[in-house]
């Protein structure tokens, strides 16, 4: 439960950032804060009432052995519960905004930074040898990545995401790799969190033209497949060993 609460707090922070970019970082008064929170609360409460109605309908169909209807009720209950949870995240975000509006120091607002997500393999770990196992990350870091992350962390929260981290051994591998190469980040996780940007070696930036996707997929190759890059890395490592 604690982990879930922490994830929800992150969602609320991200929602605050999203809303502040559109409507401003603070409210003009406590009266405005009350009105904004009240509006979000009423929407969350309405979703709660609608969920209760669905629950009663589900129970009616259970008692009358209407399995098909009961199954449909459950799907609707799931959707409504997710919607209600999203509304409560917005309530939390607006409470956060109201708190910052009262403090209004500027410094408190700066503490909440937008999140930028980095993939590990192929972005931080150069991955020129390909997949060698969940506990193996022996290729050098991508040239300049540590310096780039240091600069980015001045304004953003940097999270490293890797499916390796779903396994304790893989998580330890990523942690040790970053520590060995003095790459400092804010979080390491297996689960992709909400973020304003995702940096990944195997992604196509969608440009609103779905008709071009198939050709882009067929033509796609990761940057580290460039033989010239692999050759340069090999030459660099050889020079390091000789020194």
Secondary structure, DSSP 8 states (H G I E B T S, - for coil): -HHHHHHHHHHHHHHHHHHHHHH-SS-SSHHHHHHHHHHHHHHHHHHHHHHHHHHHHHHHHHHTT-HHHHHHHHHHHHHHHHHHHHHHHHHHHHHHHHHHHHH--SHHHHTS-EEEEEETBTTTB--TT----TT---S-B-TTHHHHHHHHTTTEEEEEE-GGGGSHHHHHHHHHHHHHTT---SEEESS----SEEE-TT-----S-GGGHHHHHHH---GGG-HHHHHHHHHHHHHHHH-
